[in-house]
Amino acid sequence: MMDHLPLPEKHMQREDKFLNALAEAYRLQEAIIATTELAIISTAVDGTITSFNKAAETLLGYTGEETIGKQSLINFHDATELALRASALSDELSFPVQIGFDAISIKSHLQNVADRREWTYIRKNGTRFPVVVSITALWDEKDKLIGYASIATDITAQKAQELKVRESQEHLQALVSSLDDIVFELDENARFTHIWVKSDEYLFLPRNQIYGRTLTEMFGEAFARPFEKGFQQVLQTGKTFNHEYKTLANDERWFNAKYSLIYDHGLPTTRVSVCIQDITARKQAEISLKESEERFRLLAENISGTIYLCRNDVNYSMLYLNDNAAVLTGYQANEFLSGNIHFSDLFHEGDRERIFKIVDEALEKKVSFHILYRINHKSGVIRWVEETGIGVYSSDGLLLMIEGYLTDVTERILSEEELHRIADENHRIFNYSIGLKAVANFEGYFIKLNPAWERLLGWSVRELTSAKFADFIHPDDLQRTYDTFKYVLDGNDILTFENRYRHKDGSYRWLMWTSSPDRTRGLIYASAVDITDRKKFEDDLLLSKKDLEVAAMELEEQNRQLDEFAHIISHNLRSPAGNIKALLGFINDKSSLEDYKLIFEKVKNVANNLNETMNELMEMLMVKKNTDIERTEIRFKDILDKVVQSLEGDLIQCGATLTFDFNSAPKIIYSKTYLESIFQNLLSNGIKYRSSERKPQIHVSTSIIGNRIELRFADNGLGIDLEKYGAKLFGLHKTFHENKDARGVGLFLTKTQIETMGGSIGAESKPGEGTTFVIRF
């Protein structure tokens, strides 16, 4: 028969087993808390620290002995942040919140939910870093507040990553934080009467489908029931009602509807305001906190990485390993725990010796170790692992085991390697390109240039980046460059743009650009090629073409003038020659001496006229051929005085009035001979073609039109019908009035002289009103 123990003894054994199991569970929990990378700090109600795990020591640089019972949680916080938080909570909670531990804990205390937010922590050495802190109020079984639990996570790396994301994306967080609340007003029947919202895009329905309707009418009784109940409660009690709900759309968004009674001059009304606030982030945080708390209770089985406890032997024999080991290694946790496979067996041969060395040195110094190395996954692929661990020692300093945390960082390492490869490739492409590569900012400075710039322009990269790039651009190209630069800043790409850049020796090189903006970073990426030789070839080609065109035009003009001159000679000599032939036909053998004398006198007159015509033609020919004309500075008043003296008798005889105004342009650099001839012909025309109905009035003036001098001779004479005679006005021997002295030579000669000097002449005239000749030099 089996011996039976007395009942008291059995009871004691069961109690011992329970206590041992409880101690073992507590020890495992402490080991897990000590192993996790989350900094876990618990405090008393006043904020005094009551526990401080290994991760907190690593994070803040303090030991548990320095903090537990000696410091408050606020010692790690930035004082300015605490003051700002206290002020914000005072506004939010409608009562003053003290600057201190209340600013950290009061929200979790009052709302009985974890308060998760970002703070700046201060290490023992004074350095500052960002953390996410989740603080939860702790209650005993009688719902009495006994303290707080704080879980802090260093988000320095996360912040750095967020900065990179912000540089490459459109600041998603800024978009989310810019969303505004929606405010409605309901009447006594819970019908919507007013809506206030930043944009109608935020509304759950178009405005016209909301006004005058209730939630029941819009979304049905089931959805509207809690809102309608809260509405009645607000009307009856005057107290604010809050209801959190999930949107009917399948987008996992949460909102809070805050119902408040509207008061008018301090008196309650039957109207209610409803403020709809997007609390998705908060709800997600609460859900995450719940999950975090659950993971905290079962951390070893739910943490994303792999937690382990192992012996410090040659194989690192596992005492505990969570199920995530299967994801990391391909082997199940029980395979390691049973000894069928050892973790050290998976070390990559190239990293094995280094791993052992780092672990041994850390254990000897009793400090934590951090290693990045490779393992061989069961599938045969290589995995990168990041491991953080520390020795567990007895009270007398004896090493008991090693605990740690393993993370699969393969994707991160591969991404970094790919990033380095791309960066190196871009560097080589940028620096070894024979073309011109440039990165400029929106302020107009080059910030990066490849060496090809120095070779092409002679300036060093430092010289080119120390001044605005506009300082190197040809003045004639500046405005086009500014306009194109603005076009690029507006977000447009440029495929071909040409301008000139100054070489260090003072010459200019033509560049053809392509560029594209990065508005997120405020940069412009551009490349250019030297097209100076091409532009020179084009200029030479254009110059040759222009020379050919000018030569062709000159030849055409000469041919025209030759035809005109031949026509004039033919016309002007045919009549005198015919006249002489006709006169000589009157003489025969029977003619008397008197007949000969008479015919001779007439032939003499024809010869004189022919000589005069030939002189006129030679004078015009000399004007056309004269290309080397002396130019001097001449005052218009001096020329006018000289011509008036030669025509003074005619002016007095016809009672002409002559006025002038040379103030705008008193002088000109011109041929004195030609200018006197122009004044002589135009002034005599004003006298010759005067009206018999009024005394002549002649006004001579100068002005500046554009960059040219304009001379005007205006008279009140007979005038010319320009519609009828305009095309012939300046022709040789063209007259338009009955005047015995008119020969049609003066205007032709004047036009020839003006055009020879590079100017032009035109006329403004109406019959019976007068004529104005306009000369532009």
Phi, psi and omega in degrees: 000147179280144176285142178248132178281150176299153183302315179303319182294319176299319180298319181294321180295317178298321180295320178298316180298320180296317180294320179297317179296319179296319179295318179297318179296320179295319180297319179294319178297318179296322180295318180295315179298320181291330185277326186299152178278354177282129178280111184249122180230130174250151183226163170283179183299326181274001177100356179293134185289132179246340174210152189207101188280177185299318181298324177294320177300315179295319184292317189255346178085001176263157171263165178299323181297328182282342188247317188297121179075000185240335183232161175256158180299333183291345180295339181266356186261154174284128185297321180297318179298320179297319180294317179296320180294319179298319179296317181296317180294325178300316177293319184291318186266353177065028169207154185293133176251128183289146176285115182154217185293332179300324180298336180269320195253340194296328182292317178292330178292310185287320185268351178056036173226159179294135177259109184249124180201169180269140177224168170255121177264152180240119179288172179299326181277004176093351179288151182246148179204152182278142177222157168255122184244128174247115182246133185233135177286141180252132183236147176273185184293347179258017181060034176260133179293124182243355179155197183220151174244128182242128177242119183245140178233127177290120181248026178302311180295321179298319179296319178298319179294321178298323178297318178296320180295320180296328179289335184251352179232179186266044174047072183304320183296325178297323179293315181296316183289346181276353181293137182255161176287162174246133181239131177240160171237133180246145175274187185295345178259013180066028176265142183285124182245331180221151178223132174235119181206147181297319179214141180295346177296338181279347184284150181282341175214161173301149184307316184293345176264000180254314184304133175077005182242161176258167177298324179299317180293331183271321189232002178096161186292320184300314181289322187278343188307307181296328179291316180296323178295316178296323178300314179296322180297319179295317179297323184280321186254339184080358181275150179291142179237132178242138177221121177265137183212159178261137183298149178292335178290153183275060182233012174058034179258145181242146178224157174241127177257117180254112180265128179224142179287138179268130179253145178237110184056041176084357182252139181292145177247186176257019178253151184229137174263143179235120178254119180260121182238134177285114182245025182304314183297318181294317180296319178297323178294319179296317178297318179296322180295318177300315179296323179295318178296320178295320178293326178297320179290325180237048189301318186299330184264346188241352182293149186292330179269195182247119177263141181217156166232129182216164176278157176268063176246183185296334181258356187053056184301131186279133172260328178210142179204128180280171188293345179294348177300328181296322178291319183289317190248338186093350179254145178287155181300322182292339176291325177285317183295328180278350181086004178294330178220141178249145182298326180295339178292339184270351182300136174294138186302327181287345183247348189305304184301319180296320180299309180301319183296315182294317180296314181299318180295320180292319180295323179295322181272355181058045176234166179284159177234154180223122186226142172243121184206178183250147172232160177265110178292154181303330181286350181101350179277161178267132176244141173266133184236138172248122186238135172236128182210171180201153178282147174253123188242154174281173182298335179265014175086010180277131179290121181263315183196178175240135176238149182191185186221131182245137179229135176279112181245026183302311183297321179296315181296315180297322178295317179297318179297319178294322178295317178296319181297314180295318180298317179295319180295316178297322180298314181293319179297318183292314189276333183258007178287139178281343176278172180271121177245141184210147169235125181236157176261174184287352179272356176096021178245141166288135177245346177206131179223146177274164185300340182301334179297316180297319182294325184278315189256347178085344177280149173284159178301322180297319179294321182289331182266350183274348178231162177296145183294341177296336180293343182257359186268143178302135183306323181291344182257359187296312185296317178298322180293317178300315180298317180292321179299317178296321178299320178291319180299333178284000175103015183258148175273150176241127181262320178219120174214133185243136170205174184250136177246140184281128173283159181297335179277003177099344177282173181237145176243136177278131178237142173247127192251149159232141183207158180213136182269151169241094187290336179295314181269350182072038184234158174235126177258129186217155172221152183217155175233149180280117180243025183300313181297320179296317180295322178296317178298318179295318179297316179299319180295316179295321180295317179298317179296319180294318179299318179296319180295318179296316180298319180295319179294319179296317180297318179298318180294318179297318178298318179298315180295323178297315177299318181295316182295318178298320179296318180296312181300315181299316183290313188282335181267336182297316183295310179300319180296317178295323180294317179297316180298320180293319180296316180295337178291342178282347184262134177215191184294339184264358183291145180272172177297323179296322178296320179295318180298317181296314180294320180298318180297321179290320177297324179298317179296318179296321180296318178299316178297321179294321178296318179298318179298317180296322178297318179298316180296320179293323179296316179295321180296320178295323177298315183294324184276343186283103179255350181248078186259131180286133180242134178224166177281124186232140173267129181302323182297322180295318179295318180298317180300317182295317180292322179298322179299321181287339182246014188299320180298314179297319181297318181291317184299321183264001177068033184286146174252125182243123176236162181208159176210102180249020184296320184292324180216087187285339185213168183206152173265114190199174174283122182295320181297314180295318183295321177297318180296320179297314179298317183299312184292315184288323179290318179294327175299321180295329178279314186298318185254043178283160179273142178284349184269349182204158179285144182295137172233121183237130179234127180246131182213161175233156176205167177254117177244111186067239177244023182237152177272137178242129178248132183235128172250110183245133176227168179249036186278212187291330183077169183226140175279096186290331178297328183268319188243003186305319183290338183255003191304319185255020179281157180287134178060031176258118178237152187230004178223157177282101179214123186295336182269355184282128179238352178071032180249325187302308182294324178297314180295319179299313179300318181298316180296315182296315181291328176298326179274005177090012181255193180213156179226142176216178183220147173236123186202151171224135180304133178083353183245334180127178184223142174237120175266130184244117179249128175248118183276000000 
